[in-house]
Amino acid sequence: MSLEGETTHPKRSMRRHHVRWQRLALLAVSVFLLFAIISWASMYSFLRALNTKLTGPYAGAVPEPVPGQRINILVMGLDKPSDGLKSDVDVRNSLSRSDTMILVSIDTETKNVSLLSIPRDSRVNIPGYGMDKINAAHAYGGAKDGPALAMKTVRDFLGVDVHYYVRMNVEGFAKIVDMIGGVEMNVPEDMVYQDPTQDLNINLKKGDQWLNGEKAMELVRYRQYENGDIGRIKVQQDFIKAVVKRAFNFGIVLKLPALASELVKLVDTNMDAGTMMSLITMAPRFNADNVQMAAVPGTDTYIDGISYWIPDQAQTRDVVDRLVRGIDRQANAAVKVQVLNGTGLTGLGAKLAARLTDQGYDVVAVGNADRTDYAYTRIINQDGDADAFDGLTRTMLRWAPEAKPYQAKEDAVSGVTVAIIIGKDFR
């Protein structure tokens, strides 16, 4: 028999438990949001500290990226300083040549990433300095304008815009590898080499091993391969793949703020913090296994007793088209395109036809649409070729963000793979 004061109503007890769990859930969400805000703010502050504004006569040659199109980033690893300063000098004051140059091309629509390695001995025209090894561009530009001159040199050489740079010195590279806890790597051969002028003392054994920052630096700086820089680039590309797989880890990202004060002296970029944040948030959607890599093709040649890498212009263009511009000319040549201007603005049809022809498409007809008030571009599959249609649609979305795909029915045009009606969204 229960006393009146001891009676507990089941519904009241359930309500109290429900309220208690609501409060705990609210507290947990609040703590998580606070942690996320603090982490995000710390990350943003860190990235802002990496930003360096481009200055000097070559800064104007660096274009802003166009929304929807690829972002191209020139990544440079710098040699030991040639100015007599210590190796841990602030990278912003470095007069060094670039030991490594890699053009990273990111398709923000498809989330595809391509890496094009440029041999350091590539003989190219450096604006204002004539024909020389491409690794000299950074040094010629000086401490402040080195990145801009290197970017302009690469742009003129490859024929593509270079929007951003990232540079780091050798100390910065080692610290970054240590920051992510090292990298598992298969060393393809025994590597033994010494160079007192570069403070190099490389001693690595062949086989699978876990490399810390110092050993990783030895790996990527080793150059004594039978096939010269090409062998070195292959190892560097394998190493980058290993780093990418290791770095795509949430726990790794959380370590960045703690190392910010050290890294800001060793790494810098002209990317603003907002751009870097957007790329970081996009990173989990990149598939590391689908990263495409290549090196500028060419041959080793001696000129006046100096060893150069002489790029093969035709092969280089094909590699750049495929990796950096996202163009497969051989496949595109089989796609017959009809272009119709649906805006009433004179010349748009010819402009689009010229762009498509530049990418290898076979433009078979250019004319005016049935009316001039199309608000958005229409892409119409005429012959049912899904691969050709999807490829051209991806291309058009970069120029006409509101473009709509359609399947032709009874009014399909004979001899045409895809018909495009230009709308007012075309830019």
FENQUI-V67177 format. One record per residue. N is the residue number from 1. SS is DSSP state (2 for helix, 1 for strand, 0 for the rest). Layout:
BEGIN
n->N ss->SS
n->N ss->SS
END
This chain:
BEGIN
n->1 ss->0
n->2 ss->0
n->3 ss->0
n->4 ss->2
n->5 ss->2
n->6 ss->2
n->7 ss->0
n->8 ss->0
n->9 ss->0
n->10 ss->2
n->11 ss->2
n->12 ss->2
n->13 ss->2
n->14 ss->2
n->15 ss->2
n->16 ss->2
n->17 ss->2
n->18 ss->2
n->19 ss->2
n->20 ss->2
n->21 ss->2
n->22 ss->2
n->23 ss->2
n->24 ss->2
n->25 ss->2
n->26 ss->2
n->27 ss->2
n->28 ss->2
n->29 ss->2
n->30 ss->2
n->31 ss->2
n->32 ss->2
n->33 ss->2
n->34 ss->2
n->35 ss->2
n->36 ss->2
n->37 ss->2
n->38 ss->2
n->39 ss->2
n->40 ss->2
n->41 ss->2
n->42 ss->2
n->43 ss->2
n->44 ss->2
n->45 ss->2
n->46 ss->2
n->47 ss->2
n->48 ss->2
n->49 ss->2
n->50 ss->2
n->51 ss->1
n->52 ss->0
n->53 ss->0
n->54 ss->0
n->55 ss->0
n->56 ss->0
n->57 ss->0
n->58 ss->0
n->59 ss->2
n->60 ss->2
n->61 ss->2
n->62 ss->0
n->63 ss->0
n->64 ss->0
n->65 ss->0
n->66 ss->0
n->67 ss->0
n->68 ss->0
n->69 ss->0
n->70 ss->0
n->71 ss->1
n->72 ss->1
n->73 ss->1
n->74 ss->1
n->75 ss->1
n->76 ss->1
n->77 ss->1
n->78 ss->1
n->79 ss->0
n->80 ss->0
n->81 ss->0
n->82 ss->0
n->83 ss->0
n->84 ss->0
n->85 ss->0
n->86 ss->0
n->87 ss->0
n->88 ss->0
n->89 ss->0
n->90 ss->0
n->91 ss->2
n->92 ss->2
n->93 ss->2
n->94 ss->0
n->95 ss->0
n->96 ss->0
n->97 ss->0
n->98 ss->1
n->99 ss->1
n->100 ss->1
n->101 ss->1
n->102 ss->1
n->103 ss->1
n->104 ss->1
n->105 ss->1
n->106 ss->1
n->107 ss->1
n->108 ss->0
n->109 ss->0
n->110 ss->0
n->111 ss->0
n->112 ss->1
n->113 ss->1
n->114 ss->1
n->115 ss->1
n->116 ss->1
n->117 ss->1
n->118 ss->0
n->119 ss->0
n->120 ss->0
n->121 ss->0
n->122 ss->1
n->123 ss->1
n->124 ss->1
n->125 ss->1
n->126 ss->1
n->127 ss->0
n->128 ss->0
n->129 ss->0
n->130 ss->1
n->131 ss->1
n->132 ss->1
n->133 ss->1
n->134 ss->2
n->135 ss->2
n->136 ss->2
n->137 ss->2
n->138 ss->2
n->139 ss->2
n->140 ss->2
n->141 ss->2
n->142 ss->2
n->143 ss->2
n->144 ss->2
n->145 ss->2
n->146 ss->2
n->147 ss->2
n->148 ss->2
n->149 ss->2
n->150 ss->2
n->151 ss->2
n->152 ss->2
n->153 ss->2
n->154 ss->2
n->155 ss->2
n->156 ss->2
n->157 ss->2
n->158 ss->2
n->159 ss->0
n->160 ss->0
n->161 ss->0
n->162 ss->0
n->163 ss->0
n->164 ss->1
n->165 ss->1
n->166 ss->1
n->167 ss->1
n->168 ss->1
n->169 ss->0
n->170 ss->2
n->171 ss->2
n->172 ss->2
n->173 ss->2
n->174 ss->2
n->175 ss->2
n->176 ss->2
n->177 ss->2
n->178 ss->2
n->179 ss->2
n->180 ss->0
n->181 ss->0
n->182 ss->0
n->183 ss->1
n->184 ss->1
n->185 ss->1
n->186 ss->1
n->187 ss->1
n->188 ss->0
n->189 ss->0
n->190 ss->0
n->191 ss->1
n->192 ss->1
n->193 ss->1
n->194 ss->1
n->195 ss->1
n->196 ss->2
n->197 ss->2
n->198 ss->2
n->199 ss->0
n->200 ss->1
n->201 ss->1
n->202 ss->1
n->203 ss->1
n->204 ss->1
n->205 ss->0
n->206 ss->0
n->207 ss->1
n->208 ss->1
n->209 ss->1
n->210 ss->1
n->211 ss->1
n->212 ss->0
n->213 ss->2
n->214 ss->2
n->215 ss->2
n->216 ss->2
n->217 ss->2
n->218 ss->2
n->219 ss->2
n->220 ss->2
n->221 ss->2
n->222 ss->0
n->223 ss->0
n->224 ss->0
n->225 ss->0
n->226 ss->0
n->227 ss->0
n->228 ss->0
n->229 ss->2
n->230 ss->2
n->231 ss->2
n->232 ss->2
n->233 ss->2
n->234 ss->2
n->235 ss->2
n->236 ss->2
n->237 ss->2
n->238 ss->2
n->239 ss->2
n->240 ss->2
n->241 ss->2
n->242 ss->2
n->243 ss->2
n->244 ss->2
n->245 ss->2
n->246 ss->2
n->247 ss->2
n->248 ss->0
n->249 ss->0
n->250 ss->2
n->251 ss->2
n->252 ss->2
n->253 ss->2
n->254 ss->0
n->255 ss->0
n->256 ss->2
n->257 ss->2
n->258 ss->2
n->259 ss->2
n->260 ss->2
n->261 ss->2
n->262 ss->2
n->263 ss->2
n->264 ss->0
n->265 ss->0
n->266 ss->0
n->267 ss->1
n->268 ss->1
n->269 ss->1
n->270 ss->0
n->271 ss->0
n->272 ss->0
n->273 ss->2
n->274 ss->2
n->275 ss->2
n->276 ss->2
n->277 ss->2
n->278 ss->2
n->279 ss->2
n->280 ss->2
n->281 ss->2
n->282 ss->2
n->283 ss->2
n->284 ss->0
n->285 ss->0
n->286 ss->0
n->287 ss->0
n->288 ss->2
n->289 ss->2
n->290 ss->2
n->291 ss->0
n->292 ss->1
n->293 ss->1
n->294 ss->1
n->295 ss->1
n->296 ss->0
n->297 ss->0
n->298 ss->1
n->299 ss->1
n->300 ss->1
n->301 ss->1
n->302 ss->1
n->303 ss->1
n->304 ss->0
n->305 ss->0
n->306 ss->1
n->307 ss->1
n->308 ss->1
n->309 ss->1
n->310 ss->1
n->311 ss->1
n->312 ss->0
n->313 ss->2
n->314 ss->2
n->315 ss->2
n->316 ss->2
n->317 ss->2
n->318 ss->2
n->319 ss->2
n->320 ss->2
n->321 ss->2
n->322 ss->2
n->323 ss->2
n->324 ss->0
n->325 ss->0
n->326 ss->0
n->327 ss->0
n->328 ss->0
n->329 ss->2
n->330 ss->2
n->331 ss->2
n->332 ss->2
n->333 ss->0
n->334 ss->0
n->335 ss->0
n->336 ss->1
n->337 ss->1
n->338 ss->1
n->339 ss->1
n->340 ss->1
n->341 ss->1
n->342 ss->0
n->343 ss->0
n->344 ss->0
n->345 ss->0
n->346 ss->0
n->347 ss->0
n->348 ss->2
n->349 ss->2
n->350 ss->2
n->351 ss->2
n->352 ss->2
n->353 ss->2
n->354 ss->2
n->355 ss->2
n->356 ss->2
n->357 ss->2
n->358 ss->2
n->359 ss->0
n->360 ss->0
n->361 ss->0
n->362 ss->1
n->363 ss->1
n->364 ss->1
n->365 ss->1
n->366 ss->1
n->367 ss->1
n->368 ss->1
n->369 ss->0
n->370 ss->0
n->371 ss->0
n->372 ss->0
n->373 ss->0
n->374 ss->0
n->375 ss->0
n->376 ss->0
n->377 ss->0
n->378 ss->1
n->379 ss->1
n->380 ss->1
n->381 ss->1
n->382 ss->0
n->383 ss->0
n->384 ss->0
n->385 ss->0
n->386 ss->2
n->387 ss->2
n->388 ss->2
n->389 ss->2
n->390 ss->2
n->391 ss->2
n->392 ss->2
n->393 ss->2
n->394 ss->2
n->395 ss->2
n->396 ss->2
n->397 ss->2
n->398 ss->2
n->399 ss->2
n->400 ss->0
n->401 ss->0
n->402 ss->0
n->403 ss->0
n->404 ss->1
n->405 ss->1
n->406 ss->1
n->407 ss->1
n->408 ss->0
n->409 ss->0
n->410 ss->0
n->411 ss->0
n->412 ss->0
n->413 ss->0
n->414 ss->0
n->415 ss->0
n->416 ss->0
n->417 ss->0
n->418 ss->1
n->419 ss->1
n->420 ss->1
n->421 ss->1
n->422 ss->1
n->423 ss->0
n->424 ss->0
n->425 ss->0
n->426 ss->0
n->427 ss->0
END
